[in-house]
Amino acid sequence: MPKVSSVTVPYASYLRVYEPLAAFPEPERGHWARYARREDLPSCQDELRRSLADLVSTPPVPVPVHESGDAFVVEADGVLCVCPWRTRLRGWQAMGELAGQLPAPVLDAVLPPVLRRQTAADYERWLARNPDARPWIRTSTWQVPLHWFVLVSDEERTYVKGDPPDLRYRTPMVQARRRVARGLKTLREALDEGPLIDGLVDVGRWLEDFHPRSLVELDYGGLVHAVAPDELDEDHSAADVAEGIEALRDGDDEAAGEAYARLVERWRAVRDLQFAN
């Protein structure tokens, strides 16, 4: 069994959008163009270390005072694409979700109520001045939401064995949007409204905010530390989701149920580790 320690490793997955430089207005476009030429571009681990350093300080800093000027950078088909971290915005949004994730005594011990109230007030003032702000990165702890897998295909899966291993999918924005539309059509015809449909509607709206030549990346992130290497190697959740949706489209409820059961069993085992000693 993998070693579990949520203190040192945040078991989170990420959904990222990389936009081409043309999507950014000046002077931000110039900033990212210069930034991308750096030789010391930060990694996912660098972003993680900076966030953890703020949280373990005294008093803790749940949201940075200033917005990050860093980003992830990739080049695809000769086009330079950038995924800004927007750590401050994501911190504010994560703060709003904590109440439903932690017992009140634990939350109060980690982040005192007065600190949370001040942080929420800062966010409200900032949002009033920036009503269209949205993050380029979404985060999910202890799971990959099943609706994220609708955006990608098994052929786009990249698994690199190592210490730690790396498992991610990357697809063009036009493909991700097309899959969302087709998946929603099938699910709405076959199922009642529920979390899967609601989640797919939400992520579809989020994708519409970005440039059509963007790239979408689903990264298992810290979850690779919570899954045994052989199980990670055999994890083809995107294929299971695609199989289930195709079965629903064909009216084969039994095959759809089998695909869904495989997914539920796989991800329940990961979520259960959250409460392991």
C-alpha positions in Angstrom: 0.0 0.0 0.0 1.3 3.5 -0.8 2.4 5.7 2.1 -0.3 8.2 3.0 0.6 11.5 4.7 -1.7 14.5 3.8 0.7 16.7 5.8 3.6 16.4 3.4 1.7 15.5 0.2 -1.6 17.1 -0.8 -3.5 14.3 -2.6 -5.0 16.5 -5.3 -5.6 16.2 -9.0 -5.7 19.2 -11.4 -7.5 20.3 -14.5 -5.6 23.0 -16.3 -6.1 25.1 -19.3 -3.1 26.4 -21.3 -4.0 29.4 -23.5 -1.9 30.7 -26.5 -0.2 34.0 -26.0 -2.7 35.6 -28.4 -5.4 35.1 -25.8 -3.8 37.5 -23.4 -4.1 41.3 -23.7 -1.1 43.6 -23.4 0.8 44.1 -21.2 0.1 40.6 -19.8 1.0 39.0 -23.2 4.4 40.6 -23.1 4.9 39.5 -19.6 4.2 35.8 -20.5 6.3 36.0 -23.7 9.3 37.1 -21.6 8.5 34.7 -18.8 8.4 31.7 -21.2 12.0 32.4 -22.3 13.3 31.8 -18.8 15.6 28.8 -18.3 14.4 28.2 -14.7 10.6 27.8 -15.2 9.0 26.5 -12.0 7.4 23.1 -11.8 4.3 21.7 -10.2 6.4 20.9 -7.1 7.6 24.5 -6.9 4.0 25.7 -6.8 3.2 23.1 -4.1 6.1 24.0 -1.9 5.3 27.7 -2.0 1.7 27.0 -1.0 2.6 24.7 1.9 5.2 27.3 3.1 2.4 29.8 3.5 0.1 27.4 5.3 2.6 26.3 7.9 3.7 29.8 8.8 2.6 31.5 12.0 0.0 32.8 11.6 -1.0 30.8 8.5 -1.4 32.7 5.2 -4.3 30.9 3.5 -4.3 33.4 0.6 -1.2 35.2 -0.8 -1.1 39.0 -0.3 -0.2 39.4 -4.0 -1.2 37.4 -7.0 1.4 35.1 -8.4 3.2 36.1 -11.6 4.1 32.5 -12.4 2.7 30.0 -14.8 3.1 26.6 -16.4 4.3 26.7 -20.0 4.0 24.2 -22.9 4.6 24.4 -26.6 2.3 22.4 -29.0 2.5 22.5 -32.8 4.7 25.5 -32.6 2.3 27.5 -30.4 3.4 28.7 -27.0 0.7 28.2 -24.4 0.5 29.5 -20.8 -1.4 28.4 -17.8 -1.2 31.1 -15.1 -1.1 29.9 -11.5 -3.4 32.6 -10.2 -2.6 31.3 -6.7 -4.4 34.1 -4.9 -7.7 33.6 -6.7 -7.6 29.9 -6.3 -6.8 30.3 -2.6 -9.9 32.5 -2.1 -12.0 30.0 -3.9 -10.6 27.1 -1.9 -11.3 28.9 1.4 -15.0 29.0 0.4 -15.1 25.2 0.1 -13.3 24.3 3.3 -16.5 24.5 5.5 -17.9 21.5 3.7 -14.6 19.5 3.9 -13.5 19.7 7.5 -15.2 19.4 10.9 -15.7 22.9 12.5 -13.2 22.3 15.4 -10.5 21.2 13.0 -11.2 24.1 10.6 -11.1 26.6 13.5 -7.8 25.2 14.7 -6.1 25.4 11.3 -7.6 28.7 10.2 -9.2 30.8 13.0 -12.6 32.2 12.3 -11.4 35.8 12.4 -8.8 35.0 9.7 -11.4 33.3 7.5 -13.8 36.3 7.9 -11.1 38.8 6.9 -10.1 36.6 3.9 -13.7 36.3 2.7 -14.1 40.1 3.0 -10.9 40.7 1.0 -12.2 38.4 -1.7 -15.6 40.1 -1.9 -14.0 43.5 -2.4 -11.6 42.1 -5.0 -14.4 40.3 -6.9 -16.5 43.4 -7.1 -13.6 45.0 -9.1 -12.9 41.8 -11.1 -16.3 40.1 -11.8 -15.1 38.1 -14.8 -12.1 36.6 -13.1 -11.7 32.8 -13.5 -8.8 30.4 -12.7 -6.9 28.5 -15.3 -6.6 25.6 -12.8 -9.2 23.5 -11.0 -8.2 21.3 -8.1 -9.9 18.2 -6.6 -8.7 16.5 -3.4 -8.6 12.7 -3.0 -10.1 12.0 -6.4 -10.4 12.9 -10.1 -14.0 13.9 -10.6 -15.6 11.5 -13.0 -16.9 14.2 -15.3 -13.3 15.4 -15.9 -12.6 12.2 -17.7 -15.3 13.0 -20.3 -13.0 15.7 -21.6 -10.2 13.4 -22.6 -9.7 10.0 -24.3 -7.6 7.0 -23.4 -5.4 7.7 -26.5 -4.3 11.0 -24.9 -3.2 9.3 -21.7 0.5 9.6 -20.8 1.9 7.5 -18.0 5.6 7.7 -17.0 6.9 5.3 -14.4 9.3 6.8 -11.9 9.7 8.1 -8.4 7.2 9.7 -8.4 5.3 8.4 -11.4 3.3 10.8 -13.6 -0.1 10.2 -15.1 -1.9 12.9 -17.2 -4.0 13.5 -20.3 -3.7 16.5 -22.6 -6.2 17.3 -25.4 -7.1 20.3 -27.7 -9.8 22.6 -26.4 -12.0 21.9 -29.4 -12.0 18.2 -28.6 -12.7 18.8 -24.9 -15.7 21.0 -25.8 -17.0 18.5 -28.3 -16.8 15.6 -25.8 -18.7 17.7 -23.2 -21.5 18.4 -25.6 -21.8 14.8 -26.8 -21.6 13.5 -23.3 -24.2 15.8 -21.9 -26.6 14.9 -24.7 -26.3 11.2 -24.0 -26.4 11.6 -20.2 -29.5 13.8 -20.3 -31.3 11.4 -22.6 -30.5 8.4 -20.4 -30.3 9.7 -16.8 -32.1 12.0 -14.4 -30.3 15.2 -13.4 -27.6 14.5 -10.9 -24.0 15.3 -9.8 -22.4 13.8 -13.0 -24.5 16.0 -15.3 -24.2 19.1 -13.0 -20.5 18.7 -12.9 -20.2 18.3 -16.7 -22.4 21.4 -17.2 -20.2 23.4 -14.8 -16.9 22.4 -16.4 -18.3 23.0 -19.9 -19.2 26.6 -19.0 -15.7 27.0 -17.5 -14.1 25.8 -20.8 -16.1 28.3 -22.8 -14.2 31.2 -21.2 -10.9 30.2 -22.9 -9.4 30.6 -26.3 -10.4 27.9 -28.8 -6.8 27.0 -29.5 -6.1 26.3 -25.8 -5.0 22.9 -24.4 -6.8 21.1 -21.6 -4.7 18.9 -19.2 -5.9 16.5 -16.6 -3.1 15.7 -14.2 -3.3 13.1 -11.4 -0.9 15.3 -9.4 -0.4 14.1 -5.9 -2.8 11.2 -6.3 0.1 9.1 -7.8 1.4 8.9 -4.2 -1.9 7.3 -3.0 -2.1 4.5 -5.6 0.1 1.5 -5.9 2.3 1.6 -9.1 0.6 -1.5 -10.7 -2.8 -0.1 -10.1 -1.8 3.2 -11.5 -0.4 1.5 -14.6 -3.7 -0.3 -15.1 -5.9 2.8 -14.5 -7.7 3.7 -17.7 -10.6 5.7 -16.2 -11.1 7.8 -19.3 -11.6 4.7 -21.3 -14.1 3.4 -18.7 -16.1 6.7 -18.8 -16.1 6.7 -22.6 -17.3 3.1 -22.6 -20.1 3.8 -20.1 -21.3 6.8 -22.1 -21.2 4.8 -25.4 -23.2 2.0 -23.8 -25.8 4.5 -22.6 -26.0 5.9 -26.2 -26.6 2.4 -27.4 -29.2 1.6 -24.8 -27.0 -1.0 -23.1 -27.7 -0.3 -19.5 -25.9 -3.5 -18.3 -22.6 -2.5 -20.0 -22.9 1.1 -18.7 -23.5 -0.2 -15.2 -20.4 -2.4 -15.4 -18.2 0.5 -16.5 -19.6 2.7 -13.8 -19.0 0.0 -11.1 -15.3 -0.2 -12.1 -14.9 3.5 -11.7 -16.7 3.7 -8.4 -14.6 0.8 -7.0 -11.4 2.3 -8.1 -12.0 5.8 -6.8 -13.7 4.7 -3.6 -10.5 2.9 -2.7 -8.5 6.2 -3.2 -11.0 8.3 -1.2 -11.0 5.8 1.7 -7.2 6.5 2.2 -8.1 10.0 3.3 -9.2 8.5 6.7 -6.4 5.9 7.0 -4.0 6.1 9.9 
